[in-house]
Amino acid sequence: MVLSRRRFLAGAGLAAGGVVAGAAGGPLARRAFGLDHPPLSGGYASAADVLADAQSPSTTITYHVRTDEPVVAFTFDDGPAPKWTPMVLDALDEWQVPATFFMVGRNLRRHADVVRGRLDRHEIGNHTWSHPDLATLDLRHAVDEVRRGDEAIRAVTGRTPTLLRPPYGHLGGSTVLAADKLGYRLVLWSHQMDERRYRRDPQEQVRAIVDAVQPGSIVLAHDVGQPRRLVALRHLGEMFAGLRARGFRLVTVSELLAMDQNDPARRP
């Protein structure tokens, strides 16, 4: 983060005046120095120079896969929860579609019965323990969030997750170093449901996904959240049918990654 001289002096003046004295991590201090801004607005990047914590020479971040094969991966974030996750699983079962669920550890612990016995064809990714913005955390707390999410997934499903999707897709702060430290591959997305835009026209949401997807796309949806997300979830079957009519095969993210001949992680 780069502070202008004016902003620095303003922050120093506040501290000298006692406004933020003794509260370096408090809201006023964070606001004065821009630490409350999400990374998309040029916010905090605390761990960018903690070089001693880098475990590997590079960390892979994937938005989509380069492939000529007509394949696409659907992903669902933030669950599980009793309200919508069963609806999503029912649609996936009906169409025999595998998907990747990026689960919040706390939700998985609380609602383990919702997914127990229903995940055989699906992949589980880590979406942290409690869904904080990792980009605003120091490395210790970011690692703790990812590790606790990992432990919940292992305890409930017996699986070892290898993919991490940071909440909000934010990669700033300690996110990349935390993923590297714990051996995770970071996965974002290339297409997402836009339920706000299509809340009154579900069929247009279907067309938007079916027409836009390209070979190697990763599609983001959510199985928890505000009611507008039902615009997408209630019409998943039509998306699957439309994509199959275009010749697409639906796979998990890891299956998609395995098809990427340009993947640096696959190079000797």
HELIX and SHEET records of a PDB file:
HELIX    1   1 ARG A    5  ALA A   16  1                                  12    
HELIX    2   2 PRO A   27  ALA A   32  1                                   6    
HELIX    3   3 PRO A   39  SER A   41  5                                   3    
HELIX    4   4 LEU A   51  ASP A   53  5                                   3    
HELIX    5   5 THR A   85  TRP A   95  1                                  11    
HELIX    6   6 GLY A  105  ARG A  110  1                                   6    
HELIX    7   7 ALA A  112  VAL A  115  1                                   4    
HELIX    8   8 LEU A  134  THR A  136  5                                   3    
HELIX    9   9 LEU A  139  THR A  157  1                                  19    
HELIX   10  10 PRO A  167  GLY A  169  5                                   3    
HELIX   11  11 THR A  175  LYS A  181  1                                   7    
HELIX   12  12 PRO A  202  ALA A  212  1                                  11    
HELIX   13  13 PRO A  227  ARG A  229  5                                   3    
HELIX   14  14 LEU A  230  LEU A  233  1                                   4    
HELIX   15  15 LEU A  236  ALA A  245  1                                  10    
HELIX   16  16 VAL A  253  LEU A  257  1                                   5    
HELIX   17  17 PRO A  264  ARG A  266  5                                   3    
SHEET    1   A 3 ILE A  61  THR A  62  0                                        
SHEET    2   A 3 ARG A 185  VAL A 187  1                                        
SHEET    3   A 3 LEU A 163  LEU A 164  1                                        
SHEET    1   B 5 GLU A 123  ASN A 126  0                                        
SHEET    2   B 5 THR A 100  MET A 103  1                                        
SHEET    3   B 5 VAL A  71  ASP A  77  1                                        
SHEET    4   B 5 SER A 217  HIS A 222  1                                        
SHEET    5   B 5 HIS A 191  GLN A 192  1                                        
SHEET    1   C 4 GLU A 123  ASN A 126  0                                        
SHEET    2   C 4 THR A 100  MET A 103  1                                        
SHEET    3   C 4 VAL A  71  ASP A  77  1                                        
SHEET    4   C 4 ARG A 249  VAL A 251  1                                        
END                                                                             
